[in-house]
Amino acid sequence: MAGGRSQRHKVLYQGVASNGETEASGVGGGDIGASPAVTSLSPATIVAGTPQLTVGIVGTGFTPDSVVLWDGDDQPTTFQDDRFLQITVDPSVEGPGTHQVGVRTGNLYSGTKPFTFT
């Protein structure tokens, strides 16, 4: 980028990867490459009906303004650093099934990773 200036673009993108996970989606207005990315969840599977627990979201591009999305809904989010966020889930209110977890920072969205209650 000439002169050290970043380029800003608005992008509307949505796709589904071959493994069924969604790819980045939403309208972005930030710097190119500034979208958050989720690489893994820890844990990614738990038994339905177990006590409340903390789930770690590992990735890149997180900021103190990043919010974890659970099936598209904002969740109270704890920012640890630019690679780690946390949420608390209550498996006692969820039956068996798979939920999609992603991250939103402003109007930039990550892809999602599956979280499964067995």
Secondary structure, DSSP 8 states (H G I E B T S, - for coil): -GGG---B--EEE--B-TTS-B---EEE-SBTT-S-EEEEEESSEE-TT---EEEEEEEES--TTEEEEETTEEE--EEEETTEEEEEE-GGG--SEEEEEEEEETTEE---EEEEE-
